[in-house]
Amino acid sequence: MHRGQSPSSVLTSSPYGQFPETGDPFQFLPCTSRTVPPPLEDQDPRSTWRVRFDPNPEHWSWGKSPESRGNGSSSLCDDPYALRGIYLCGYLDVPLDYTNDSETRIARLAVTKYQVSGLKPASGHSAPGRGAKSERTIVVNPGGPGGSGTSFTWRAAEEVTATLSNNTFDVLGWDPRGVNTSQPTISCFPYDADRDRWSQLARQYREAASASPSAQLRFADAMNDAIFSACRTTIGDLARFVSTAFVARDMEEIRKALGEEELTAYLVSYGTGIGQTYANMFPDSVGRLVLDGTEYVRDHRLLGGFGWTALDNATDAWRDGFLGECIHAGPAHCALARPRGGDGMTTLEELEARMASLLESILFRPVTGYTKSSGPSIVTYSAIVQAIYGAMYNAKSWPALAQMLYELELGNSTLAAQFLEPQSWEYDPTLPCPALVRPSSDELGSLVICADSYDAPPPADGLAWWDSLWANMTARSWISGNSRFFNVLPCRHFNTYWDPPAEVYRGDLNHTLRHPVLLVAETHDPATPLRNGRRLAREMGPNARLVVHHGYGHSSRDKSDCTDGIARRYILHGELPEELEVDCYANEKPYLYGADQTGVAPYGVVAWDPVMSWRHHLYELRQWDPKL
């Protein structure tokens, strides 16, 4: 792809016509580096936007060539872009407050669409249907709260349309209000470096603060108070307008702008919460909705519910998945399967005991480390457990994590330091001018979680209740308890700084829908337990079908032809299983992904680089869930 350069000094008009096209509600332009929505204070945003059109197709972002997709030659009328999809960037203005007609402020939603049919030349011959909008558009959201739908489109649109529609339907993602390039953007720190500094102090895990966890809790609570105070100063009353109900209303405006009678969507993780809310606020607009990695939004109305209702599977994913599948794959594919002393086989019980001993030793005394990029570092219990929790989201990261833990067992902290340093910091000092980089919109996630639970009765004993919750959550899951607790602790202070949200959805989830939805819930999902999918399916009744996806990781990224086939038939033809619940199984096992018949997997090749593998995992993880 060509992500864009300066407009060509040679071309003054495009061979594909002018953009944006007349009457386009999204004002789509072919994506380049310049196609960022105009600021809200711009008095003539459409004129500003039109000037950002670069007429040179060489600078536009095109999809993969037909040859790389295995679809044959792309030569058609000597057009190098024939049969290639195109990425189109635009925006949609929506009311900031849907409940107040006198409110003049707006939110400007950044939108990116992958159009599978590419573009039609302005003159000359063209294949039928080329350059046309697809019959349906798959609207996508990766979760969070705070996940960027435009980034998700860049990363996954071509895979989504291939998997769900055989490259038939367009894919559109948007940045929810407050996120990434949508406006107003919500960030309460002037620079990511400032947030990084405080997060290291305020998010120490309970076990690491065992001498005085209550003192650590008071510090974290005070820091959250300070952050929300800063938010109130920097963003004013915007926290009242970011609830999931308003995001669902934004999605309805996107459907209307698409000109489609019903919504087609693939929504993941927190995106399933948007989907559940949308379906019951707009039941007559529900088309073919796939909710993958299902939350149960009733939980989010409870005090701390976003945290304590999501702990079931993380420890099982560690024992059954990361450790158990390591033993199953053997030492040729998982470093931790190598026996410590002697030539015998390592058992699951032995490996579990070894890892417990390693973590206990790091808890007692952090391990010193060094990286060339950052200098001296320490490997702490909190950082290691955070890395383990993040890895449970994506089983493809397990060979790298296993290699790091194996070397750490042997006293070599080099890999651990290289893994944990980029995990700990959003600020990137290697950028040409990092001080000019717009800070991340991380606070948006907390504000959404807290807005959705604003009316949960506060505990009579104040911080002592939260201390007890912290202890209970970490006792239930040493892997995810701390991380999920820190997601909800800030809500102690939401009502101090803001009036009630303009709207939250408090209705039932069993409205009669225009079409039933497809739920996908995973057996070893560390963030959205299977029981949540089953509770939601029971409440929705005949308005839903549930696929129980037997695999590892968050959502159905542990590929299953069975799950994909059900979802594809549903998206393409509206077909659903007759049974309310069906089982599907992942195609392959962790550590053996891509193995051939001789058992040789990508992990076993000489070129495999655990550091690069881990960094790719971290990049993907932050795109799905900025809170990790």
PyMOL commands that set and color helices and strands:
alter all, ss='L'
color gray80, all
select helices_A, chain A and resi 45-51+57-59+149-165+192-202+207-209+213-235+238-241+244-258+270-281+283-285+297-301+305-308+314-329+335-337+348-364+381-391+395-409+414-424+434-436+443-452+463-476+481-497+530-543+561-573+602-604+610-624
alter helices_A, ss='H'
color red, helices_A
select strands_A, chain A and resi 29-30+86-95+106-115+137-141+170-174+263-268+286-292+367-371+375-379+517-524+544-552+581-585
alter strands_A, ss='S'
color yellow, strands_A
deselect
rebuild
show_as cartoon
